[in-house]
Amino acid sequence: MKIIIDTDPGQDDAAAIMLALGSPELEVLGLTVVAGNVPLPLTERNARIVCEMCGRTDIKVFAGADRPLQRPLVTAEHVHGKTGLDGPDLFEPSFPLQDTHAVDFIVNSVMNEAPGTITLCPIGPLTNIALAIQKEPSIAGRLKQIVLMGGGYFEQGNITPSAEFNIYVDPEAADRVFSCGAPITMMPLDVTHKVMTTKKRVDSIRVINNPAAQALVDMLEFSERFDEEKYGTDGGPLHDPTTIAWLLQPRLFKGRLCNVEIETQSDLTRGATVVDWWGVTERPKNALVIREVDADGFFELIQQRLQNLG
């Protein structure tokens, strides 16, 4: 399966990238990077660092949008630290960014491959994806699917009472993506809050003797401190790898095809994902919204695939 991961690393982004690169059935065509958890100069650096941790300096990394479509950038250093990947000792990546803009790479890849070939996996704000659709609207009909991490319904929000971070940062981009017509699978907080980085699960990664796994342990132990204090839990949610896990083992998940609309007008509920879970409107169903997960199976998959790295 050919995929493009659109990312704003982020410790959980790093886990998603590692899971993808450790899975031979996925062909990662490239990483496209967006401003989100931290500004673009850090997210593009972090994406290359993660690839190098995995021993994959062959992966092409493309820098994209440095700000949302219409709003000032909101970042999340309070969760991810000043680098975005706080935890392990970081280094300067040894391989360069590609010269091509991320949006151009997405458009060119989708247009040059056969229809129904490429899956987009956005795990940050949806700015790059929206810009690609704006530049070449026909890519929506040529994609195999979009599998994204974002939003929340029953769990509400994590950056405001009503909005999840990725959607909140660029709600106009999210609105454009959810209305584009491509098949969408949505991994909201409702499912990611069920995959917690408990001490037992992190310890199962700690025993894997390669640089990527050891760095991931350090990342998770840093980032989970925020969620443990916030939620009073053992560990924190591991959001972004749910997208990759769904591609690999969809049987681990359960969801429902729903209409999803994005709130762009209200200051109070900006970025809310309005999910018609109960089918009370006649609006078209535009996203498979995932709500349930086999959490132990999810972490077993991550542990298995991390062993393929380095």
Order of alpha helices (4+ residues) and beta strands (2+ residues): beta-alpha-beta-alpha-beta-alpha-alpha-beta-alpha-alpha-beta-alpha-alpha-beta-alpha-alpha-alpha-alpha-beta-beta-beta-beta-alpha
